[in-house]
C-alpha cells in the first residue's frame, strides 16, 4: 500500500471520527431537550478497485419506533382531555362550597348547609312569629340561599366562558403547530434532496405533532414524499401539501341560555371550522375536545340541577306566601305572570279579595266565582266591581290590584281557587304576593320590597269565614300558621325530576342540595383519578420511547471516550505517515 493511500485512509478515519464526536457531543448536550432523539453517524468503508481506501459517513439518523410514537400520541391526547376536565371540575366543586364535617348540620358553606340555616331560622320564628328580628333572620337566611344559587350559577357561566376562551387559545396554538409542521415538511424535503441529515428536523416535527395531539384528537401518516399529513378523525385535512387554518370566534357573552347548535347561524357559540367546514363534532379528544364537552354538556348539566332547585324552591315559597298577607296589607299587589286582557282564563273555585285598613279591619270584600270569567279582562272587570278596589293589566303585562282608599290595603285569600293547568291558587298563579322572584338559579331573589324592609314577611291570613262584617278584624298577625307552612314546604318531601345526569329523586330541598353537591364532588373525584391514570399512561409511553430512542448519558459518555481514543489513534497514524514521508524525502535527497 502506498503512503498516499495510507494517509488518505488515516484522514478519512480522522474525519469520520470527528463527525461522530460532534454527533455524540450534540446528543449529550440535548439529553434534556424535549423531543430530542439519539442521533447516530452511520459510516461505511470506501473501496476503490477492490482496495479499501478508508471510511465515509453515510448519514446522520435517529431511530424512532413509529408504533410506540403513535401510542404516545394517543396517550398525549387522552392526557390533554383529562387535564382540562380535572382542572374545570375542581373549580366547579369549589363553587358549591364546603360541607360540614361536624354533627351540626348548619355549619359549612354548601347549599345544603345554607338551606339548613333557613330551616333553623324558620323554627326560631315559629316560636315568636311577631318578632321583627327573627323575621329579619328568616329573610337574611332566605337571601343567603338565593344569593348562593345566583353566585353559583354565575360561576358556572364564568367557567363556560373561560372554556370558550381556552378553546380559542388552544386553536391558536394548534394553528401555530400546523404551520410549523407544514414548514418543517418543506425543510425536510429540501434538506433530504441536498443529501443532508433530516433527523433534527424530524424531531421538531414530532414534537409539534405531540403538541397538536394534546389539544385535539387527530389521525396522521407520513406520505411517500416525506410530508407528515394530519387529518381530523373523519378525514378533514389539517396539513397536507399546506397547513389549513382552524377558525373560531369566542362568544361575546355567555349566559345559561348560550349554546352551540350545529348548522345554526344564530348559535350562541360559533362553530369550529376548517375551510368553511364545521369540525366541532369531530373534535372529541384532547384539551379542545374536553373543553367543548365541559362548555356544552358538563357545565350546563350542573346549571340544570341548580335551576330545578331554584325553580322548585321559588314555587314552594310562593305557594305559601301567596296564601298569606302582611299587616298592614299592601296598597297594591302586582303580579309577575305575563298576561293580556284577552288571555284565556281557565279557572274554577272561589277567591276572596278584601280591602283592609292599617289595623287589618275590613273595609270591603267580595268572593269571586272564577268559573264565571273566560278571560283575564273579564276578571279585571269583576275585580273593579269590588268597592274600594281598582284592577288593571299594567304596561308590563302584569295583573295589578290597588286599594283606592287612603291608608287601605289589598288582601287575598285563595279559598278554593284553582287556576291554570297546574291548578294553582289565584294569587299564586298571577304571582301577586311572591316571596321569591326569578325564573331559575341565575336570577332567583327575595322580593326586593321584603329584602329592603319596605314590606314585611307575609305571615297573616285573611279570614276565610263564610261571611265577613265590615269593621271587624279580618287580618291579624302573630300566628305561626304561615311560618309552619313555610317550614313544611322547605322540609317536606317532594319529587325532583331527572336532570343534569341525576336520576329522579324524592326528598327535601336540603336533601336535593346535598345530592347536587355530592354529584359534583363525585365527578371531580373521578376526574382527578382519571387524570392520574392518564398521566401515568402517557408517562409510561414517553419513558418507553425515551428508552428506545432517547439519549443515554452513560452510553454517550463512554462512546465519546472511545471516539476520542480513535481520534488520537488516527492523529498518531497521520503523524507516523508524515514521519515516513520526511524520511523518504531525506533519503531521496541524499542519494
C-alpha positions, 0 to 999 in steps of 0.5 A: 500500500502506498503512503498516499493511500495510507494517509488518505485512509488515516484522514478519512478515519480522522474525519469520520471520527470527528463527525461522530464526536460532534454527533455524540457531543450534540446528543449529550448536550440535548439529553434534556431537550424535549423531543430530542432523539439519539442521533447516530453517524452511520459510516461505511468503508470506501473501496476503490478497485477492490482496495479499501481506501478508508471510511465515509459517513453515510448519514446522520439518523435517529431511530424512532419506533413509529408504533410506540410514537403513535401510542404516545400520541394517543396517550398525549391526547387522552392526557390533554382531555383529562387535564382540562376536565380535572382542572374545570371540575375542581373549580366547579366543586369549589363553587358549591362550597364546603360541607360540614364535617361536624354533627351540626348540620348548619355549619359549612358553606354548601347549599345544603348547609345554607338551606339548613340555616333557613330551616333553623331560622324558620323554627326560631320564628315559629316560636315568636312569629311577631318578632321583627328580628327573627323575621329579619333572620328568616329573610337574611337566611332566605337571601343567603340561599338565593344569593348562593344559587345566583353566585353559583350559577354565575360561576358556572357561566364564568367557567363556560366562558373561560372554556370558550376562551381556552378553546380559542387559545388552544386553536391558536396554538394548534394553528401555530403547530400546523404551520410549523409542521407544514414548514418543517415538511418543506425543510425536510424535503429540501434538506433530504434532496441536498443529501443532508441529515433530516433527523433534527428536523424530524424531531421538531416535527414530532414534537409539534405533532405531540403538541397538536395531539394534546389539544385535539384528537387527530389521525396522521401518516407520513406520505411517500414524499416525506410530508407528515399529513394530519387529518381530523378523525373523519378525514378533514385535512389539517396539513397536507401539501399546506397547513389549513387554518382552524377558525373560531370566534369566542362568544361575546357573552355567555349566559345559561341560555348560550349554546352551540347548535350545529348548522345554526347561524344564530348559535350562541357559540360559533362553530369550529371550522376548517375551510368553511367546514364545521369540525366541532363534532369531530373534535372529541379528544384532547384539551379542545375536545374536553373543553367543548364537552365541559362548555356544552354538556358538563357545565350546563348539566350542573346549571340544570340541577341548580335551576330545578332547585331554584325553580322548585324552591321559588314555587314552594315559597310562593305557594305559601306566601301567596296564601298569606298577607302582611299587616298592614296589607299592601296598597297594591299587589302586582303580579309577575305572570305575563298576561293580556286582557284577552288571555284565556282564563281557565279557572274554577273555585272561589277567591276572596279579595278584601280591602283592609285598613292599617289595623287589618279591619275590613273595609270591603270584600267580595268572593269571586266565582272564577268559573264565571270569567273566560278571560283575564279582562273579564276578571279585571272587570269583576275585580273593579266591581269590588268597592274600594278596589281598582284592577288593571293589566299594567304596561308590563303585562302584569295583573295589578290590584290597588286599594283606592282608599287612603291608608287601605290595603289589598288582601287575598285569600285563595279559598278554593281557587284553582287556576291554570293547568297546574291548578294553582291558587289565584294569587299564586298563579298571577304571582301577586304576593311572591316571596321569591322572584326569578325564573331559575338559579341565575336570577332567583331573589327575595322580593326586593320590597321584603329584602329592603324592609319596605314590606314585611314577611307575609305571615297573616291570613285573611279570614276565610269565614263564610261571611265577613262584617265590615269593621271587624278584624279580618287580618291579624298577625302573630300566628305561626300558621304561615311560618309552619307552612313555610317550614313544611314546604322547605322540609317536606318531601317532594319529587325532583325530576331527572336532570343534569345526569341525576336520576329522579329523586324524592326528598327535601330541598336540603336533601336535593342540595346535598345530592347536587353537591355530592354529584359534583364532588363525585365527578371531580373525584373521578376526574382527578383519578382519571387524570392520574391514570392518564398521566401515568399512561402517557408517562409510561409511553414517553419513558418507553420511547425515551428508552428506545430512542432517547439519549443515554448519558452513560452510553454517550459518555463512554462512546465519546471516550472511545471516539476520542481514543480513535481520534488520537489513534488516527492523529498518531497514524497521520503523524507516523505517515508524515514521519515516513514521508520526511524520511523518504524525502531525506533519503531521496535527497541524499542519494 
